[in-house]
Amino acid sequence: MPRFPALALFATAVLPACSPADQPVEPGRSEVLFLDDDLMQVTLDAPGEADPLELRELTDCAAATALLEREADFARHVRTNITEEAGISRADAVYTVSSERPAGDFVIVAVDRAANCRPSETTGV
């Protein structure tokens, strides 16, 4: 992933993922970058072949937590790319950020989403 000088590392956490069979997967690394005032990228690495829905839930939780830290209220999921290489699953998600509820589907209300995340999804190690 290329790094640009304008990118600022906002939050880093270690988050667990679950396999489709709900067997624990070792924690992965999550990184949240604000690309601009209204655009955020979340990347998450998890060992093994992780369930794409679980990876998406984890990126949503990381996004919600970052929004609260930045005192923003809403995000709208734009896209998530998931790849698996050499035994590592990587989710790369992008969200728009706004102070007012955006139109469209896949809107994250930061307070509500963060409250519904499992404690281990929102705390760093």
Steps between C-alpha positions, in 0.01 A plus 500: 500500500656833396551766762439865419632791711146629548390176664491508877496187710197545720462177696662163522347204681528126512172331424399135496318333216294181488494228244169404339473222757540757785836356594726776631764632265813662636470881532566710194625854463261783419605840371274801451613786278312819433574575136319834525246657736226298335673176396633217714680174418508198730736208438492182702724194483398164642689172476333227299201503272260723696129537433441814284192596704698481824778711348242758393353508852846556642579784259164659583583483871842653444339775291237572767764520771712737289194716434436534873863594560471768233159612629332419168152356494455305176680301235374333187670185379626545143680173433701218655760301310601170656806308393678192633867441441755280674254406774399859583154645430494876445196726498542847352187708560416859410236718664376854449479701825237762578345694785151451355343166414590427137252371246526144380557157644774371730498802733686464830370699794819518704346492848264214418751288308777539758255405777415178314861393442644232721747656749794315340413655161551855620794474737862495401767276645 
